[in-house]
Amino acid sequence: MSYSTLSNGSKVTTAVAAVIEDAAGRVLLCRQAGGHQLWGLPGGKTRADESPVHAVIRDIREETGLESEIVELIGLYQLTGDACGSTTPDLFVHVFRGRLDGGGPALNAPGRISQLSWHSADALPEPLTVTTRTAIADAAAGRTGVIREVQRDKEPDVIDA
């Protein structure tokens, strides 16, 4: 995992995600295959050699099997706090609004993602990442260019497989 170090000595990493809606206004969510099996937006970590836009397009393709178009930046979210332990680095997440090109998404990364499904913004599944919850609320309100610090949720219990 690649980290950067801020001037205050804290470590950070960058990630990307996309709010993708279907014709009915539902949001596409991915459920993690491991760990706490949290629901989140399609996306992932940014590689050292790519821009956030290229990273989110790559991650959407890897997770859904489809190409996408990035429409706009919803916001930049700094995930911080020690609810998951003091050694967890901050995470800067670029969240975009995107559109899928072509048919419906298919589970394309079964090692990372256990489920893909559409959800109404007012009936989101749990456990859900705090960044996803915040970004969907901003997107639903029509906000763009948001810069927000988000405090980590306490880690949920690990679900038995």
Disulfide bonds with the S-S distance in Angstrom:
none
